[in-house]
Amino acid sequence: MIKLSIVRLLRNLLLCCSLGLAGKLMAVNDIELPVLGDAASGIISKQQEFELGRTWLKIFRSRVRPYDDPLMQIYLEQLLYNLATYSDLEDPRLELVIVKNPTMNAFAVPGGVVGFHTGVFAYAENEDQMASVLAHELAHLSQRHFARGAEAQQRNAMFNMAGLLASVVLAATAGGDAATAAIVTSQALSMDSQLRYSRSNEQEADRAGLATMERANRDPGAVADMFASLLKATRYTGSRPPEFLLTHPISEKRIGDARNRSMGTSMRQYVQNPEFYLMRARALVAMDKTPAVSISRYKSELESNTLRPEAAHYGLALAYIEAGQLQEARHEMARLLDTQPTNLVFLYTDIEIDILSKDYSKALLRLDRQLAINQNNYPLLVLKSEALWQAHRYDGADAVLSALSRMRSEDPMIWYRLAEVRGLAGNISGLHQARAEYFILIGVFDKAREQLSLAASMVQEDFKQSAIIRQRLRDLAKMEDRAEKL
């Protein structure tokens, strides 16, 4: 396991929270998580920031399982990368983590890590509003707010990093009072000047994020609209903390400032991406407590002549899938594919129904047809590996996932799937190697070393494989050494 001072601080914070030392101040819905970011600093180099952020990400992944939805992942990644090209961010290395959580939260961590709660979909009325959240987080990264904060208060920098990790983990899992306690505990130990500095960071991120929206040809007025949604969500909770305790203070003044800065540029009409509403349906169905809730919602929308009938029919199909009503789901998808036969989101979901119906031959035929048109498409390849897996064609699934592991080597869920299919295929040394890569990505280095050692003992007669594993063990030792020095 990574042995860092940040880990020890995290444990102390979690202990404090479990004992309730910080008290009850607000619900998790009232919290927009702390954000770390960017600006020039002589204390923390850009490379140190990158390594610190990626170490943070490993620890986070070891405690919170990211939401595994290839369609949503690629949609949000493409949106984030597009915004990044119009931002002031110099380092293009970004890593997006999606957390299935109903709260409207996003966070940024130095090193290009951006976190996103699926709950943002529930509050954003269109793609530009959601894009404004990502643009804001990119602004924290591009302005290097973490490095500047460390320079302003060198002693508390690592503690604040640990506090962020504790609060994000708790908000993503336990939520409620525990998350509040983690945030308040870490902030209470910061100086008042640091909190004022954080507020100035927010103002700077607002300005930079709005500029990114304008350059990306997106509605800058969506920034204020999204702020208004957040304020509305926190206004009636009955327990709102003083503004100085929040590192994302949302107030009428902040909304007014955003509206004033976008005046004159938000009067035009902006084209909306219909895919947003499909991804929103996926997020809402995933967050609903039962499929019946989803079915009721989308039936009501259709009965009231919604302005987004395609999204409502799609949400209804997803809800039927969750309920195991595959015939009803197929009926909804047939309606959608009849009008949009080349829509990849619809095709993906319809092929999912083929797999759930155990019609693997049909699913694979359709997937190969689509992959011939959309080569190396990440969601389609994941779906193909699933179809091969369920059809007990483990070697085929291994081949597809191995190719994906080269395309997306930092994706722990690909390595997790690859380990599973290799075990089923009887490729035990390959199983250990895939498990090792998974453990590396979630920061459990001791288990990664154990898995590589097991793999090495099984391929002693294979010079090439032995050399590859020995080199990976050396790589792992260097990773541990770098982590210890952070």
Buried (B, 14 or more C-beta within 10 A) or exposed (E): BBEBEBBEBBEBBBEBBEEEEBEEBBBBBBBBBBBBBBBEBEEBEBEBBBBBBBBBBBBBBBBBBBBBBBBBBBBBBEBBEEBBEBBBBEBEEBBBBBBBBBBBBBBBBBBBBBBBBBBBBBBBBBBBBBBBBBBBBBBBBBBBBBBBBBBBBEEBBBBBBBBBBBBBBBBBBBBBBBBBBBBBBBBEEBEEEBBEBBBEBBEBBBBBBBBBBBBBEBBBBBBBBBBBBBBEBBEEEEEBBEEEBBBBBBEEEBBEBBBEBBEEEBEEEBEBBBBBBBBBBBBBBBBBEEBEBBBEBBBEBBEEEBEBEBBBBBBBBBBBBBBEBBEBBBBBBEBBBEEEEEBBBBBBBBBBBBBBBEBBEBBBBBBEEBBEEBEEBBBBBBBBBBBBBBBEBBEBBBBBBBBBBEEBEBBBBBBBBBBBBBBBBEBEBBBBBBBBBBBBBBBBBEBBBBBBEBBBEBBEEEEEBBEBBEEBBEEBEEBBEEBEEB
